[in-house]
Amino acid sequence: MKAALRLAERAIDAAAIASFTGILLCVLAQVIFRYALNDPLTWSEELARYLFIWCAFLGWIIASRRRSHLAMTFVVERLPAPAQTATAVAIQGATLLFAWLLGSRGVALVRNNWDVENVAVPFNLGVVYLIEPIAALAIAVYALIALAEVLRGRRVPTVGGDPA
């Protein structure tokens, strides 16, 4: 199980790097073709937009894995230990609910747009929206891992790092 999770994490990291690099190359190519060659590309803006969507969701997955989302913890840190645990459970429960909503709506979005062709790039619009259920699954996995750690009595940090 840990090996599969590690492999998925590496694939997500590689996809994030590839999508960000793709954005950079698309925009750079558009600038060069538009201003240096006076022949703008018809597909670069659309592809850069879709890569940005993937990059944002992949970044969200990575931030969830690293527990590096911003959080204001000054109130929770002042609560007694049982209340901190209850708050951590509630946060992970809310995260799981949100992941379920994102995933179920994302699957419907992919299904509804799978046969819709893009104007300038040679893949369907369902591919663009496929990142939603993928992100929902990954976020749910990380929320379940954090929930298991909380229920085992380990302190789960709300910002950055591994549990203490």
Secondary structure, DSSP 4 states (H G I P E B T S, - for coil): -HHHHHHHHHHHHHHHHHHHHHHHHHHHHHHIIIIISS---SSHHHHHHHHHHHHHHHHHHHHHHHT-S----TTGGGS-HHHHHHHHHHHHHHHHHHHHHHHHHHHHHHHHHTTPBPSSSSSBHHHHHTHHHHHHHHHHHHHHHHHHHHHTTPPPPSSSS---
